[in-house]
Amino acid sequence: MGIDLKLDGLVVVTAVVAAAAVSVVAAPGVADAGASGRAAACTPQGPDFNGDRCGDVVVGDPDAAVAGTPRAGRINVLYGAEGGAGAGGRGLLTQGQPGVGETPESGDGFGAVTRAMDADHDGYTDLVVGVPSESVGGAEDAGVVHVIFGSADGLGGGRPGIVLRQGANGISGGPEAGDRFGAAVAVNRTGDESGPAPALAFGVPGEDLGGVADAGAAGVVTFDGETGGVATVATITQDSPGIGGGAEAGDRFGAAVELFQGPGGFGCSVTGIQGFTLVVGAPGEDLGGHQNAGMVHLARNLANDTPLSQDSAGVDGATESGDQFGASLALSSFCEHDGPSHVRLAVGTPFEDIGTAGDAGMVHLFATDDDELPLPQRWSVTQDSAGVAGTAETGDRFGTVLEVGGPWRDGLGEPLVVGVPHEDVGAATDAGGVQVFGEAASAPGNGDIFLTQSDMGQTPQAADHLGAAVSIRYSHLLVGVPDDVTYGSGAVHGISWPGTSGTPLLLVPGQDGIPADAVRFGAALA
C-alpha cells in the first residue's frame, strides 16, 4: 500500500519492493546475481553490473560490522529485474572477498564512497569504491581505492579487482597517516560517439607536502579499455607546474573532484591524461586574508589551470572566511562530433553565511556550450533566493551533496539535485531534504521541487539526514537516509521521474532480502 503524491509532475509513492519479486542471495558475494540476457525485457536504467540489461543499485553501509569487525563496512548490491530497480538478486561486497581485495579491519568504512563506470569496455559496469579510512601498513587513514569488476555473475565475479594506493600502480607519494586517499572519487562520464574514455579522478585532501600539513593532492588514473589494467597515472598539487594557488597548510586540495573530456570538439579525444580536465575543490584555500574561503581548479591536461572562486569575475557572493567554496562538486558533459563540448558544473559552498544565518549554504551553477574556460556562471542560489523552497537557516549547509543528470523532464532540460541532510523540518532538527532544480542551465523556479520525508509518506524525525546521498537514474531519483529513525538503520527512497516507467520504491534493511544488521544503510549510492 502506498501514498501517492504529485509535486510539480514528480510522482512520490511510498512502496516497499514486493518480496515475491526478489531473488535472495543467502551468502555474501555474487551468486545468483543474474546471467547476461536473463531479463531481456529490461531497459537499462543506471549501472548494469551483471549484463542482464536491468539497472542495478549499490548502497553503501560503511559503519556495518563484518564478521564481528566493527565499522569495517560493506556494500549492498541490489540487482535489477523485470520488476524494476532493486527487484532482482541480492549481493554483499566486503573487503577480502574474491574480486575485491584487502582485509576487513575495524574502522575501514568500506562503502563510504561509491561510483560506477566501465573500466574495461566489456559491457559490464564496474564499481569504484573510495576507502579513505583504510590503514595501509602502520599508516592510519592513509586510504585506498578499489576497482571491482562486473561480470555475468555480478560484481566481483570477473577479473581480479584492483586496489589503488599511493606508492603503487604508478601513483606518486606513499601512504601516510591521515592522507585520506580516496576521500573524493569521480569517474569520467563524458559522452561522445564511442562513450566515455575509462578514467577516474581521486582526491587526497590530507596529503602533507614537505612540512605543509593537509595541503592536499589529486590525480587521474586511466584504464586499458581491453584489459581493465591501469594505463596512465598522474598526480598534481598546488605546487605542480601550471597549477595556481600554492600549497598551504589546510588547503585540502582534493576534498572534491570531477573529471571530463575536453574542452574541444571532434569527439574530445584523449591520449593518456592529455585531453582530460581535472576539476579539484580546495575548500580550505585562504584568499585575501580570509581563511577557508575556498577555490576550485580546472586543470586542463592536468597542467593548465583555470581557477574559480568567489573572487572570480561574474561569480556571486563575497569571499569570506569559512565559506569553503568547492567543498562539493557535480558535473555532466558531452562532446559534439564536430563542435564544442558542453559542460555543467555545480559547486557547493555549504558553509556560506546568509545574513545572520551561519553555515546556511549556497550553490553555484557554471555551464558552457562553447568550450569556454573559465566556465561562466549561469546562476547561484541560497534558500533565500526567489523560486527556491525553504529558508536559509543556521546550519542547513545547503549544497553539501550535489548531483547533475537525469531525464530532460518535459523539455525542461537536465536536473540539478541538491541534498540538504542538515535541513530542519518543523521541530525535527537535521531531518533533511532534497532540492530538485528542474533545469540546470536556466534560472531556478522552472520545474523545481523540494522533498522531505513527509512527501514520501514518512514522518520527518530529528537526525534522519535525508539527502546524505543521492544518485540519479533515468527512471528514479535515489535518495539515501542513512540515519533514518523510523527504520533504525537507514533507508533508500526511489522516486519516479515523471514520464518514466519506474516503480517508486523504498529499500529498508530487514526486508526483501536486505540484511537486517545494517548500521547506516544509504550513506552512499551508485
C-alpha positions as CSV (number, residue, x, y, z in Angstrom):
1,M,0.0,0.0,0.0
2,G,1.4,3.4,-0.9
3,I,0.8,7.1,-0.6
4,D,0.7,8.8,-4.0
5,L,1.7,12.4,-4.1
6,K,2.3,14.6,-7.1
7,L,4.8,17.5,-6.8
8,D,5.1,19.6,-10.0
9,G,4.9,16.4,-12.0
10,L,7.2,14.3,-9.8
11,V,5.4,11.3,-8.5
12,V,6.3,10.2,-5.0
13,V,5.0,6.9,-3.8
14,T,6.0,5.0,-0.7
15,A,6.1,1.4,-1.8
16,V,8.3,-1.4,-0.5
17,V,9.6,-3.7,-3.2
18,A,7.5,-6.8,-3.3
19,A,9.2,-9.8,-1.7
20,A,7.9,-12.1,-4.4
21,A,10.0,-10.2,-7.0
22,V,13.2,-10.6,-5.1
23,S,15.7,-13.5,-5.6
24,V,17.6,-13.5,-2.3
25,V,21.3,-14.3,-2.1
26,A,21.9,-16.2,1.1
27,A,25.7,-15.6,1.4
28,P,27.8,-12.6,0.8
29,G,29.1,-12.4,-2.7
30,V,27.7,-12.6,-6.2
31,A,25.9,-16.0,-6.5
32,D,22.7,-15.9,-8.5
33,A,23.3,-12.3,-9.4
34,G,21.7,-13.0,-12.8
35,A,23.4,-14.0,-16.0
36,S,23.6,-11.9,-19.2
37,G,20.4,-12.0,-21.2
38,R,18.3,-13.5,-18.4
39,A,16.0,-10.5,-18.3
40,A,15.9,-9.3,-21.9
41,A,12.6,-7.4,-21.2
42,C,14.5,-4.9,-19.1
43,T,15.6,-1.5,-20.3
44,P,19.0,-0.3,-18.9
45,Q,18.4,2.2,-16.1
46,G,21.6,3.0,-14.3
47,P,24.6,0.7,-13.9
48,D,24.3,-2.9,-15.1
49,F,26.9,-4.9,-13.2
50,N,25.8,-8.4,-14.4
51,G,24.9,-7.6,-18.0
52,D,21.2,-8.6,-17.9
53,R,20.1,-5.2,-19.2
54,C,18.4,-4.4,-15.9
55,G,19.6,-1.4,-13.9
56,D,21.2,-2.2,-10.5
57,V,21.6,-0.3,-7.3
58,V,24.6,-0.1,-5.0
59,V,24.0,1.0,-1.4
60,G,26.9,1.7,0.9
61,D,26.9,0.9,4.6
62,P,30.3,2.0,5.8
63,D,29.6,1.5,9.5
64,A,28.4,-2.1,9.2
65,A,30.4,-4.8,11.0
66,V,32.0,-7.6,9.0
67,A,32.4,-11.0,10.8
68,G,32.4,-9.2,14.1
69,T,34.8,-6.4,13.0
70,P,33.2,-3.1,13.8
71,R,32.8,-0.4,11.2
72,A,34.7,-2.5,8.6
73,G,31.9,-1.6,6.1
74,R,30.1,-3.3,3.4
75,I,28.2,-2.7,0.2
76,N,24.7,-4.0,-0.7
77,V,24.2,-4.8,-4.3
78,L,20.6,-4.8,-5.3
79,Y,20.4,-6.3,-8.8
80,G,17.6,-5.3,-11.2
81,A,14.9,-7.5,-12.7
82,E,11.9,-7.0,-14.9
83,G,10.1,-5.8,-11.8
84,G,12.4,-2.7,-11.8
85,A,15.5,-1.4,-10.0
86,G,16.4,-3.4,-7.0
87,A,13.9,-6.2,-7.7
88,G,16.4,-8.9,-8.6
89,G,19.1,-10.8,-6.6
90,R,21.0,-9.6,-3.6
91,G,24.7,-9.5,-3.0
92,L,27.1,-8.2,-0.4
93,L,30.6,-6.9,-1.0
94,T,33.2,-6.7,1.7
95,Q,36.9,-6.5,1.6
96,G,38.7,-9.8,1.5
97,Q,36.2,-11.4,-0.9
98,P,37.4,-12.8,-4.3
99,G,37.4,-9.9,-6.8
100,V,37.7,-7.2,-4.1
101,G,41.0,-7.5,-2.2
102,E,42.3,-6.1,1.1
103,T,41.1,-7.4,4.5
104,P,38.2,-6.0,6.7
105,E,39.6,-4.0,9.6
106,S,38.0,-2.0,12.3
107,G,37.1,1.5,11.2
108,D,37.9,1.0,7.5
109,G,34.5,2.3,6.4
110,F,34.4,0.3,3.1
111,G,31.5,1.7,1.1
112,A,31.7,5.3,2.2
113,V,32.3,6.5,-1.4
114,T,30.9,4.6,-4.5
115,R,31.0,5.4,-8.2
116,A,30.0,3.3,-11.3
117,M,32.0,3.1,-14.5
118,D,33.0,0.6,-17.2
119,A,36.8,0.4,-16.9
120,D,37.3,-2.5,-19.4
121,H,34.6,-1.9,-22.0
122,D,33.3,-5.4,-21.7
123,G,29.6,-4.4,-21.3
124,Y,29.5,-5.0,-17.6
125,T,29.6,-1.9,-15.3
126,D,32.3,-1.9,-12.7
127,L,32.3,-0.3,-9.3
128,V,34.8,2.2,-7.8
129,V,35.0,2.4,-4.0
130,G,36.9,5.0,-2.1
131,V,38.0,3.9,1.4
132,P,39.7,6.9,2.9
133,S,39.8,5.4,6.4
134,E,41.8,2.4,5.3
135,S,45.0,1.9,7.2
136,V,48.0,0.9,5.0
137,G,50.8,-0.7,6.9
138,G,51.0,1.3,10.0
139,A,49.6,4.5,8.5
140,E,46.1,5.0,9.8
141,D,43.6,6.6,7.4
142,A,46.0,6.5,4.5
143,G,43.3,5.4,2.2
144,V,42.8,3.2,-0.9
145,V,40.5,3.0,-3.9
146,H,39.1,-0.3,-5.1
147,V,38.1,-1.1,-8.7
148,I,35.7,-4.1,-8.6
149,F,34.8,-5.6,-12.0
150,G,31.4,-6.6,-13.1
151,S,30.7,-9.9,-14.8
152,A,27.8,-12.2,-15.8
153,D,28.0,-13.4,-12.2
154,G,27.8,-9.8,-10.9
155,L,30.3,-7.6,-9.1
156,G,33.5,-9.4,-8.0
157,G,32.8,-12.4,-10.2
158,G,35.0,-11.4,-13.1
159,R,38.5,-10.0,-13.4
160,P,40.5,-9.7,-10.2
161,G,39.9,-6.3,-8.6
162,I,42.5,-3.5,-8.5
163,V,43.4,-1.8,-5.3
164,L,44.9,1.7,-5.9
165,R,47.0,3.4,-3.3
166,Q,49.9,5.9,-3.1
167,G,53.2,4.3,-3.8
168,A,51.7,1.6,-6.0
169,N,50.2,1.3,-9.6
170,G,52.4,4.3,-10.6
171,I,50.6,6.7,-8.1
172,S,53.2,9.1,-6.6
173,G,53.9,9.5,-3.0
174,G,53.5,6.9,-0.2
175,P,50.8,6.0,2.3
176,E,50.9,8.3,5.3
177,A,48.7,8.7,8.3
178,G,45.8,11.0,7.6
179,D,46.3,11.2,3.8
180,R,42.7,10.0,3.2
181,F,43.4,8.9,-0.4
182,G,40.0,8.3,-2.0
183,A,38.0,10.7,0.2
184,A,36.8,12.0,-3.1
185,V,36.4,9.9,-6.3
186,A,34.8,10.7,-9.6
187,V,34.6,8.9,-12.9
188,N,34.7,10.2,-16.5
189,R,31.1,10.2,-17.9
190,T,31.7,12.4,-20.9
191,G,29.5,11.2,-23.7
192,D,30.7,11.1,-27.3
193,E,30.3,8.7,-30.2
194,S,32.5,6.0,-28.6
195,G,31.4,6.5,-25.0
196,P,33.5,7.8,-22.1
197,A,37.2,7.0,-22.1
198,P,37.7,4.8,-18.9
199,A,39.3,7.0,-16.3
200,L,38.7,8.1,-12.7
201,A,39.8,11.0,-10.6
202,F,40.9,10.8,-7.0
203,G,41.5,13.3,-4.2
204,V,44.0,13.1,-1.3
205,P,42.9,16.1,0.8
206,G,45.1,15.1,3.8
207,E,48.3,14.9,1.9
208,D,51.2,16.7,3.6
209,L,53.7,18.3,1.2
210,G,57.1,18.7,2.9
211,G,56.2,20.3,6.2
212,V,52.9,21.7,4.9
213,A,50.1,19.7,6.6
214,D,46.9,18.8,4.7
215,A,47.9,20.8,1.6
216,G,46.3,18.0,-0.5
217,A,46.7,16.3,-3.8
218,A,44.6,15.0,-6.7
219,G,45.1,12.9,-9.8
220,V,43.7,10.8,-12.6
221,V,44.0,7.1,-13.4
222,T,43.2,5.9,-16.9
223,F,42.5,2.3,-17.8
224,D,43.2,0.0,-20.8
225,G,39.8,-0.5,-22.4
226,E,40.6,-4.1,-23.3
227,T,42.3,-5.5,-20.2
228,G,41.0,-3.1,-17.5
229,G,44.5,-2.6,-16.2
230,V,45.9,0.7,-15.2
231,A,47.2,2.6,-18.2
232,T,48.3,6.1,-17.1
233,V,48.5,7.8,-13.8
234,A,49.2,11.5,-13.0
235,T,49.1,13.4,-9.7
236,I,49.1,17.1,-9.1
237,T,49.2,19.5,-6.2
238,Q,49.1,23.3,-6.0
239,D,52.8,23.3,-6.3
240,S,52.7,21.5,-9.6
241,P,53.7,23.4,-12.8
242,G,50.8,25.2,-14.2
243,I,48.6,24.9,-11.1
244,G,47.9,28.0,-9.2
245,G,47.4,28.8,-5.5
246,G,50.5,27.4,-4.0
247,A,50.3,24.6,-1.5
248,E,49.5,25.8,2.0
249,A,48.6,24.2,5.3
250,G,44.9,23.1,5.4
251,D,44.1,23.9,1.8
252,R,42.6,20.3,1.4
253,F,43.2,20.4,-2.3
254,G,41.3,17.2,-3.5
255,A,38.5,17.3,-1.0
256,A,36.2,17.2,-4.0
257,V,37.0,16.1,-7.6
258,E,35.3,15.8,-11.0
259,L,36.6,14.8,-14.5
260,F,35.6,15.4,-18.1
261,Q,36.9,15.1,-21.6
262,G,37.5,18.4,-23.3
263,P,37.1,21.2,-23.8
264,G,37.3,20.6,-27.5
265,G,35.2,19.3,-30.3
266,F,35.8,16.4,-32.7
267,G,34.8,13.8,-30.1
268,C,37.1,15.4,-27.3
269,S,39.7,12.7,-28.0
270,V,42.1,11.7,-25.2
271,T,45.6,10.2,-25.1
272,G,46.6,9.2,-21.7
273,I,45.8,12.1,-19.5
274,Q,46.0,14.5,-22.4
275,G,42.5,15.8,-23.3
276,F,41.1,15.5,-19.8
277,T,40.2,18.3,-17.5
278,L,40.5,17.6,-13.8
279,V,38.3,19.7,-11.6
280,V,39.5,20.0,-8.0
281,G,37.9,21.6,-5.0
282,A,40.2,23.1,-2.3
283,P,37.7,24.3,0.3
284,G,40.4,25.2,2.8
285,E,42.1,27.7,0.4
286,D,42.8,31.1,2.0
287,L,42.0,34.1,-0.2
288,G,42.9,37.7,0.6
289,G,43.3,37.0,4.3
290,H,40.0,35.1,4.5
291,Q,40.7,31.6,5.9
292,N,39.0,28.6,4.3
293,A,37.3,30.8,1.7
294,G,37.7,28.0,-0.9
295,M,38.7,27.7,-4.5
296,V,38.1,25.3,-7.5
297,H,40.7,24.5,-10.0
298,L,40.0,23.3,-13.6
299,A,43.3,21.7,-14.7
300,R,43.2,21.1,-18.5
301,N,45.6,18.2,-19.3
302,L,46.4,18.4,-15.6
303,A,48.7,21.3,-16.4
304,N,46.9,24.4,-17.5
305,D,44.9,25.7,-14.5
306,T,41.8,27.9,-14.6
307,P,40.8,28.8,-11.0
308,L,37.3,29.7,-9.8
309,S,36.4,31.4,-6.6
310,Q,34.0,33.9,-5.3
311,D,36.7,36.5,-6.2
312,S,36.4,35.5,-9.9
313,A,34.6,37.8,-12.3
314,G,30.9,37.0,-12.6
315,V,30.8,34.8,-9.6
316,D,28.2,35.7,-7.0
317,G,28.9,36.1,-3.3
318,A,31.8,37.6,-1.5
319,T,35.0,35.8,-0.4
320,E,34.6,35.3,3.3
321,S,36.3,33.2,6.0
322,G,34.8,29.7,6.3
323,D,32.7,29.7,3.2
324,Q,34.5,26.6,1.8
325,F,33.6,27.2,-1.8
326,G,34.3,23.9,-3.6
327,A,33.6,21.6,-0.7
328,S,31.3,19.7,-3.1
329,L,31.2,19.3,-6.9
330,A,29.0,17.7,-9.5
331,L,29.5,17.7,-13.3
332,S,28.0,16.4,-16.5
333,S,29.4,16.8,-20.0
334,F,29.1,15.7,-23.6
335,C,31.0,16.3,-26.8
336,E,29.7,17.1,-30.3
337,H,31.5,15.2,-33.1
338,D,32.4,18.3,-35.0
339,G,31.6,21.0,-32.5
340,P,32.2,22.3,-29.0
341,S,32.0,20.4,-25.7
342,H,29.1,21.1,-23.3
343,V,29.8,21.2,-19.5
344,R,27.6,21.7,-16.5
345,L,29.5,22.2,-13.2
346,A,27.8,22.7,-9.9
347,V,29.9,24.0,-7.0
348,G,28.7,23.8,-3.4
349,T,29.6,26.4,-0.8
350,P,27.9,24.7,2.2
351,F,29.3,27.0,4.9
352,E,28.3,30.3,3.3
353,D,26.6,32.6,5.8
354,I,23.4,34.2,4.6
355,G,22.6,37.3,6.6
356,T,22.7,36.2,10.3
357,A,22.3,32.5,9.4
358,G,25.7,30.9,9.8
359,D,26.6,28.0,7.5
360,A,23.3,28.2,5.7
361,G,24.9,27.3,2.3
362,M,24.9,28.3,-1.3
363,V,25.1,26.6,-4.7
364,H,26.7,27.9,-8.0
365,L,25.9,26.6,-11.5
366,F,28.6,27.1,-14.1
367,A,27.9,26.0,-17.7
368,T,29.1,26.3,-21.3
369,D,28.1,25.0,-24.6
370,D,31.0,26.7,-26.3
371,D,34.3,25.3,-24.9
372,E,34.7,28.4,-22.6
373,L,37.2,28.4,-19.8
374,P,36.7,29.7,-17.2
375,L,33.2,28.3,-17.2
376,P,30.8,31.2,-17.0
377,Q,28.4,31.3,-14.0
378,R,24.7,30.7,-15.0
379,W,23.3,31.3,-11.6
380,S,23.7,30.9,-7.9
381,V,21.1,30.3,-5.2
382,T,20.6,30.1,-1.5
383,Q,17.4,29.0,0.3
384,D,16.5,32.7,0.5
385,S,16.6,33.1,-3.3
386,A,13.4,33.7,-5.3
387,G,11.9,30.4,-6.5
388,V,13.8,28.2,-4.0
389,A,11.9,26.4,-1.3
390,G,12.6,26.8,2.3
391,T,14.5,29.5,4.2
392,A,18.3,29.9,4.8
393,E,18.8,28.8,8.4
394,T,21.8,28.4,10.6
395,G,23.5,25.0,10.0
396,D,21.4,24.0,6.9
397,R,24.6,23.6,4.8
398,F,22.7,23.8,1.6
399,G,25.0,22.4,-1.1
400,T,26.6,19.6,0.9
401,V,25.5,17.0,-1.6
402,L,25.3,17.7,-5.4
403,E,24.4,15.6,-8.5
404,V,23.8,16.7,-12.1
405,G,22.0,14.5,-14.6
406,G,18.8,12.5,-15.3
407,P,16.0,12.9,-17.7
408,W,15.3,16.1,-19.6
409,R,11.9,16.4,-18.0
410,D,9.1,17.8,-20.1
411,G,11.5,19.8,-22.2
412,L,13.0,21.4,-19.0
413,G,16.5,20.1,-19.6
414,E,18.9,18.4,-17.2
415,P,18.1,18.5,-13.5
416,L,20.4,19.5,-10.7
417,V,19.8,17.8,-7.3
418,V,20.9,19.2,-4.0
419,G,21.0,17.1,-0.9
420,V,20.4,19.0,2.3
421,P,20.8,16.4,5.1
422,H,21.0,19.1,7.8
423,E,17.7,20.8,6.9
424,D,15.4,21.2,9.8
425,V,11.8,20.2,9.1
426,G,9.5,21.7,11.6
427,A,10.8,20.8,15.0
428,A,12.8,17.9,13.6
429,T,16.5,19.1,13.6
430,D,18.6,17.7,10.7
431,A,15.7,15.7,9.3
432,G,17.0,16.6,5.9
433,G,15.6,17.4,2.5
434,V,16.3,17.3,-1.2
435,Q,16.0,20.3,-3.7
436,V,15.5,19.4,-7.3
437,F,16.1,22.1,-9.9
438,G,14.2,21.2,-12.9
439,E,16.6,22.6,-15.5
440,A,20.2,23.1,-14.6
441,A,21.0,25.7,-17.1
442,S,18.2,28.2,-16.6
443,A,17.2,30.3,-13.5
444,P,15.7,28.5,-10.6
445,G,11.9,28.2,-10.5
446,N,11.5,26.1,-13.6
447,G,10.0,22.7,-12.6
448,D,11.7,22.9,-9.1
449,I,10.7,20.6,-6.3
450,F,11.6,20.4,-2.6
451,L,11.2,17.0,-0.9
452,T,11.2,15.9,2.7
453,Q,10.2,12.6,4.4
454,S,6.6,13.9,4.5
455,D,6.4,13.9,0.7
456,M,7.4,10.2,0.8
457,G,4.7,9.1,3.2
458,Q,7.1,9.1,6.2
459,T,7.5,11.2,9.3
460,P,10.5,13.6,9.4
461,Q,12.4,12.9,12.6
462,A,15.5,14.6,14.1
463,A,18.8,13.4,12.6
464,D,17.3,11.3,9.8
465,H,19.7,13.1,7.4
466,L,17.5,12.6,4.3
467,G,19.7,13.6,1.3
468,A,23.0,12.5,2.7
469,A,23.4,10.6,-0.6
470,V,21.7,10.9,-4.0
471,S,22.0,9.0,-7.2
472,I,20.2,9.8,-10.5
473,R,18.7,7.2,-12.8
474,Y,16.5,8.0,-15.8
475,S,13.7,6.2,-14.1
476,H,14.4,7.2,-10.5
477,L,15.9,9.7,-8.2
478,L,17.5,7.6,-5.4
479,V,17.8,9.3,-2.0
480,G,19.7,7.9,1.0
481,V,18.5,8.3,4.6
482,P,21.4,6.6,6.4
483,D,20.2,7.6,10.0
484,D,16.5,7.0,9.4
485,V,14.9,6.9,12.9
486,T,11.8,5.1,11.8
487,Y,13.7,2.1,10.4
488,G,16.6,2.4,12.8
489,S,19.5,1.6,10.4
490,G,18.8,3.6,7.3
491,A,16.7,3.5,4.2
492,V,16.8,4.4,0.5
493,H,13.9,6.0,-1.4
494,G,13.5,5.6,-5.1
495,I,11.3,8.4,-6.5
496,S,10.0,8.1,-10.1
497,W,10.6,10.9,-12.5
498,P,7.5,11.9,-14.5
499,G,7.2,10.2,-17.9
500,T,9.2,7.2,-16.9
501,S,8.1,3.6,-16.3
502,G,9.9,3.2,-13.0
503,T,8.0,2.0,-9.9
504,P,8.7,4.1,-6.8
505,L,10.3,2.1,-4.1
506,L,11.5,2.0,-0.5
507,L,14.5,-0.1,0.3
508,V,14.8,-1.0,4.0
509,P,17.2,-3.3,6.0
510,G,15.5,-6.4,7.2
511,Q,13.0,-6.5,4.3
512,D,13.2,-8.1,0.8
513,G,16.5,-9.8,1.3
514,I,18.4,-6.8,2.6
515,P,20.3,-7.8,5.7
516,A,18.8,-6.6,9.0
517,D,22.1,-5.9,10.7
518,A,22.7,-2.7,8.8
519,V,24.1,0.3,10.6
520,R,24.0,3.3,8.1
521,F,22.3,1.8,5.0
522,G,22.2,4.6,2.4
523,A,25.3,6.5,3.4
524,A,26.5,6.2,-0.2
525,L,24.7,5.3,-3.5
526,A,25.7,4.3,-7.0
